[in-house]
Amino acid sequence: MQWVKTYGLDTLIRDYAGLPSNVPLLCHFGHGWYPITEAYHLDLLTDKPLMLVMSRRRLQAWKRSSSIPAAIIGSPFVHYRKSRKIEKDAAASGTIAFPAHSTESREAVFDIDKYCKQLLSLPIEYHPITICITYVDLARKKDEIYKKYGFKIVTAGSAWVPGFEFVQKFYEILRNHKYATSNMVGSYSFYAVEMGIPFFIFGEPAVIVDQGVKESCTDYPAGAFATKIFQGPTQVISEEQKNYVEEELGVHDCLSGIELRELLMESNNRAIETYEEFLSTGQGGVGDKISTCEKLVSYFQESGEMDKQLKYILKSFEYDAPRAEFCCHLGYFFNNNKQYELGVFWYKLATQLEKPDNSWLMWAPHVQLCLCYDHLGKHELAYEHNEIARRYKPDNPSILHNKQYLEGVLGKTTKES
């Protein structure tokens, strides 16, 4: 899971550090506020040479669990807000509620009907109340329950959008409200208070169910403390809340943008030298060599260094038979050079090779074949491969766009499957 891509965090980190878009980010970032005591288990899966954390508490947790170097950068959302001078609107009114939310793999469980009735019972000062829910809960049609009680529904959209799209929508929603609330402490709690919007915990508590295991924010000392100090309703931000929020967001402990830029550049250079030196020694097993080639190819794809990209794609062929991911990389290389017939060859080979179930390799080569065939004017073949990709990713915006475009070109009638 590439958390640095979630919520446009890669763009926000680049923006704060003043990094050009062609400088790869060889780092990992904890994507939000964690109440847990130890390092988040998915973060520990990273193979990046640098970990970026939000606060001193998270730095200490990371150091207890990993030898990968780490640094405090604070909250990329807060850096964005400050750099754009986003403030609460002078005409802000009512309350924005952030109900405990689900993700693709975790379900927030609570009595939504009861929660709605509790929100409606808040004093008139807190009305109107708007509900902000995630794209996952929208997809699960939880918005219909809130609408039944007359609440307006808003969302900042998908977490997997590029650039500033998510953070812009989030702050536009937040800044227009006088108060914020939830039935569970989350990142939104801290962003609201940091911006000067009183936040309080209120209503039906939630538990998070992950593969049958139930947990609550209050199971952890940080979560229990935050839940206690944010108990509401309230119309003010206490000194205790302000100090805690600044501590958890690393406001006074984070690297400056210039310091972060220097750290990232130094870490990148050191990592690339290490990877290249490892391959030059001839040591290590096949898996390690292939993995190192993958890291180098990905880096040079992002940096735009095409010759080096090709060098390490071909280098991987020295260690093993061509693998699907490297065939895709080679297809990408030829597509960038507008050699679409060669792109077709390598992407088709990628579709024929063994790959893990549910991997991006099951559908991404077909999207790329769609683009290759479109450039070659072979629109029926383009449509065919886009439909194969759509079977795996029926809601993917790019795939749906391709479908609409190609049906227009071919004069087809839209068919839902």
N, C-alpha and C positions, 0 to 999 in steps of 0.2 A: 504494500500500500504506500503510495507516494504522497505522504501528508503534506509535503511542501507545495504540492499542486492544489490542495484543497482550499476553497474559499479565495482563490487567487493569491495565496500566501507567497508564492514564488515572486509574483509581480510586486507585492507589497515590500518584500525583503529587498528586492533589487532597487525599488524606489527609495527606500530609506538609506540604503548604502550607496546610492548613486552609481549603480553598476549598469553598464551597457547591456542591451538585450542579448548580445552574442557571447556574454561571459556566463558559462554554465554555473549552476549552483550545486556544488558538491557538498551539500549539507542536508541535515534533516532538522525539522522543526516540529515541536509539540504543537498540534493544531489548535489547541484551546486550553481552557482552565481545567486542571485535574484536581479533584479532592484527594486522590489516592496518595498513599505515603511513599510508595516506591515508584520506580520508573514504569511508565506505561508499557505493557508487554509488546504491543505492536511497534512502538518506537525502538525497542531493543532488537528488532529484526533488521534494522537499517544496516546497510553496508557502506554508508557514506562516512568519510573521514572526519566529519565535524558535526556536533550536535548543538543546536541553538535552543535555548530554553527561555522561559518568560521571567523567572524570578529566582531569588536565592534558594527558596524552598525546593524548587524543581531542580536546580543545579545540584544541591546536596543529594536529592533522591537519585539523580542520574549517576553521580560519582559513586554511590553505593552499589550500583548495578553494572556499570560499564566502564571500560578503559578508554573508550573513544573520547577525545577532548571535547569539552563543552564550554559555551560562553553564554552570558545573559544578554539578550537583545531586547527584553521587554516585549510589549505587544505590538505587532505590526499594524493592527487596527488603530491603536492609539497614535502611533507615529503618523499614520495616514490622516487621522482626524486633525491632529495638531498642525501638520504641514499644510492642510487645506483650510485651516481655521474654521472648522465646522463646529457650530455651537447650537444649543437648544434654541429653537425659534421663539421669538418674543411673543408670538401668538399661540404657543404650544398649549394644548388643552387635553384633558382626559388622561386615560391610562392605556399603556400598551402592555398586554399580557403575553408572556412567553411560556406557554404550557410546557411541561417536561416533554421532550421530543424523542421520537424514535430515530434510528438509523436503519440502513439496509439490513444490518445483522442484529440489532438490539431493539427491543420493544419497550416503550414507556407505558406502564400499566397503571391506570387509576380510573375512578368513576368520573367520566367526563361530564355526564349530566349533573352530578352533584357539584362538581367544580364550577360549572356554568351558573348554577343557582347561588353558589357562594359569591361569585364575582358580582352577580346582580344585586346582592345584598350590601355591597360596599356603599358607604355614604355618597351623596350626590356629588361631592367635591371630586370624586374619582371618575365620574362619568363624563362623556361616553367612554366605554371600554372597547378597545380594538384587540383582536386576537392575531398574533403573528405566529404562523406555524411553518414548519419546514416542508420542503418539497416531498419528503418521504411520507409525512403524515397527510399531505394533500393527496398523494397517490393512493393512500389507504382510505381516502374519503372521510377522514376525521373532521374536516371542515364542515361537513353536512350537519354534524351534531351541534357545533357552535352556531351555525346559521339558524338552526331551529329556535335558538334562544334570542335571535335578533342581533347577534354580534357581527360587526364588520370583520372580514378576514383579509389579512395581508400576508405577503411572504417576501423574503429577500431572494427567493429562487433556489436553484440548485447549488450545492456546494462545489460542483465540478465545472465551474465556469472560469474562463480565462480572464486575466486582467483585473480591473477594478469593479467589475459589474456587481459582484455580491456586496462588497463593502460599501459601495455607493448606495445601493438599495437599502442596506441595513441602516446606515446613518440617516438616510432620508426618512425612514420610518420612525427611528428613535427620536430624532430632533423635533418632531412635530407633536410630541406628547409631554405632558407635565410630570407624569409619574410612570413608573414601570413596575411590573410584578410578575411573579411566577409561583408555581408550587414546588419548585426545586431550584437550588442555586446552580447557575451555569455561567458561561462566559458573558452572556448578555447582562447579567447582574453587575459585573465589574465595569463593562463598557458604559452602562447607564450612569452609574455613580461617578465614574471618572469624568463624564461629560457634564456632571452637575444635575442629573435627574435622580430624585429619590427613588430607591428601589426597595421593595419589601416582599417577603415570602408570605403567601396567604393561600388558604384553601386546601383541598383534598391532596394529601401527599402522594407521591408517585414512587413506584419501584421500577427498576430497570431489569428486564429479563433478557439474559444473553445465554443462548443454548441451554435453557432450562434453569440456569443459575440466577437467583434473584439478589439484587443489591440495591442499596439506597445511598444517596449522597451522605447521609448522616452516619453511615457505617465507618467513616473515616474521620479522624480528628479535625482536619481542615474543613471538611464538609459540615460536620456538626457545629463547629465554631461559627462558620459563615451563616448557617441556617439560624443559629441563635441570634447573632447580631443584626440580621436582616428581618427578623420577625416583625410583621406589621399588622395593620396598615400604619404608614407614616407619611408625613408631608415634608420631612427635612432629612438631610444627610448629617449623621452624627460625626464627631471628630474620630471616634473609634472606627466607624465604617470607612471614612475617607482614608485614614492611615492604613487600614487593612487592604483596601483596594489598591492603593499606590504600591504597597509592598508586594501583593500578588501579581500585579502587572509590571513589576520591575521598573517603575517610573524613575526612581532615583539610583538604580543599580545597573542600568543597561549601558551597553556600549553606545557611543555616539555613532552617527551614520558613517563618519570618516573612519573611525576605529573599526567598525564592522566591515567596511570595504577593504581595508588593509588586511584584516584577518581572513576574509574570504579569498582574496587573491593569493595570499601566502599559503593557505590551506590547499587551494586548487593546485598551485605549482608543485607543492610538496607531494600531493597525491599522485599527480601525473608522472612525476619523476619516479615515484615508488612503483607504480604500475609498469612503467616501461622498463625499469631496472629488473623487476621480477621476471618479465618475459625474456629479457636478455640473458639471464642466468641459466635458463633451461630447466630450472628446478620446479618442483610442484607437480601435482597430478593433472590429468587432462581437464577435470572439472574446474580446477583453480585457474588454469590457463584460459579456458573458454570464458570463464566469468570475468577475468581481467580484460580480455579482448572486448567483451560486451561493455564494460565500463568505459574503455577508451573510445570505442566506436560511438557510444552515446554522447560522450563529452565532445568529441570532434564534430558530430552532427550538429550539436547545439552551437558550437563556436564557429561553425561554417568552414572548418579546415578540411576541405574535401579530400585532398591527397592523403592526409593522415587517417581520415575516416576509412578510405578504401584500403589503406595499408593494413589496418587491424581487422577489417572484415576478411581479407584474404589470409591474414595471419591465422585466423581461427581455423581455416581449412587445412593448415599444417598439422593441427592437433587432432582433428576428427573429421568425419564426413560432414558436409554442409548441413547445418541445423536450420530449422524453420525461421528462427529469429534473425539469423545472419542473411538468409535469403531475402527476408524483408528489408534488412538494412541495405542490401545490394540493390534491390528494387527501388528503394528510396533514393539511392545514389544516382541511378540512371534516370529516374523521373526528374530529379533536380537538374540534370543535364539535358532534359527534354528528349531523352532516348527511350521513347515509350515502348517500343517493341521489346527492347532489352528489359525494361521494367516489367512487362507482362511475363516474360520468361521466368524471371526470378520470383515474382509473386505467385505465379502458378505452381512453381516448384514448392514454395512454402506451403501451399494448400495441400500438397500431396504427401508432405513429410509428417512423421509422428510428432505430436505435440500434446501437452496436458489438456484434459477436458476443462472447460470453463476458462481457458486461457484467452487473452486478447488475440492470440495467434489463430483462434478458431474463426474470427470474423474480420479482423483488421486487414489481412491480405485481400479479402474480397472487396472491401471498400476501396483499396488502392487499385485493384484491377478495374473496378468501376471507373475510376478517374483516368486510368491509362486508356481504356477502350473509348471513353468519351473524347479524349484528345485525338485518338486515332479515327474518330468518326464512326466507330462501331457501337452504336447506341443500344442495340438489342443485347449485345454481350455485356455492355455496361449495366443495363437494367437487370440482367440475370444475376450478375454478381452482387449488385446492391441488394437484391431480394434475398440472396443467401445470407448476407450480413444481417439483414433485418430479422431473419429468423432467430438469430442469436441476440440481437439488440433492437427489439421492436420500438423502443422509445428514444433511441439515439437521435438527437436533433440533426446531425450531419447526414445520417442515413435517410431520415425522413425528407430532408431538403433535396437530396439526390433523387429520391423517388418522385417527388413532385416535379422537379426539373425534367427528369427523363420522360415522365408520362406526358409532359407538355411537348417535348421534342417528338415523341413517338405517337402522340395523339391517342394515348391509352386512357381508359376510364379507371379512376382510382378504385382499387380493390382492397378491402380490409381483410386481413387474415387473422 
